[in-house]
Amino acid sequence: MAKPVDIVIYRITGKQLFFDVPHEWCEECELTVGLTKNVLRELGVVANDPRVRLTVKPWIEFALQALSKGGWHAPVLMINGAIFSQGIVPNKAKLKARLAKELNLTPAAANV
């Protein structure tokens, strides 16, 4: 079996160490998580699909990890260890095309 596509999102909202950061502080964070999940669903990726590993990490708790990879501004969306976007909600069409490529889907099958 091929290695799964590793998607990591570092966000500043939600539980951070011993406190919670309100979603209003970074609406882009929640939108990025939701968009990524929706794009995966559109590509036929279901929960517990062995082809994809999606991890959402609190940026503050994993700041050194994010910073060491160049992730300075949440939300940071990484695909297979490379930054896809940071500080903004990614473009849906570009995200879908990139994930389709990583999943080895044809453009027709991915509807991109």
Residue pairs with C-beta under 8 A, 6 or more apart in sequence:
1 50
2 51
2 104
4 50
4 51
4 52
4 53
5 51
5 52
5 53
5 79
5 80
5 99
5 102
5 103
6 53
6 55
6 78
6 79
6 80
6 81
7 36
7 52
7 53
7 54
7 55
7 77
7 78
7 79
7 99
8 55
8 56
8 57
8 76
8 77
8 78
9 29
9 32
9 33
9 36
9 54
9 55
9 56
9 57
9 75
9 76
9 77
9 78
10 57
10 58
10 59
10 62
10 65
10 66
10 71
10 74
10 75
10 76
10 78
11 26
11 29
11 30
11 32
11 33
11 56
11 57
11 58
11 59
11 74
11 75
12 21
12 25
12 26
12 29
12 58
12 59
12 60
12 74
12 75
13 21
13 22
13 23
13 25
13 26
13 29
13 30
14 20
14 21
14 23
14 29
14 58
15 58
16 58
16 59
16 60
16 61
17 58
17 60
17 61
21 60
23 29
23 30
26 74
26 75
28 74
28 75
28 87
28 88
28 89
29 74
29 75
31 89
32 75
32 77
32 85
32 89
32 90
33 56
33 75
35 89
35 90
35 92
35 95
36 54
36 77
36 90
36 95
37 54
39 92
39 95
39 96
39 99
40 52
40 54
40 99
42 96
42 111
43 96
43 99
43 100
43 103
43 105
43 110
45 51
45 52
45 103
51 103
52 103
57 65
57 66
59 66
59 71
59 74
59 75
59 76
66 72
66 74
66 76
69 76
69 78
69 81
69 83
70 83
70 86
71 78
71 83
71 86
72 86
72 87
73 86
73 87
74 86
74 87
75 85
75 86
75 87
75 89
76 83
76 85
76 86
76 87
77 83
77 84
77 85
77 86
77 90
77 95
78 84
79 98
79 99
79 102
80 102
84 90
84 95
84 98
85 95
93 112
96 110
96 111
96 112
97 107
97 110
97 112
100 107
100 109
100 110
100 112
103 110
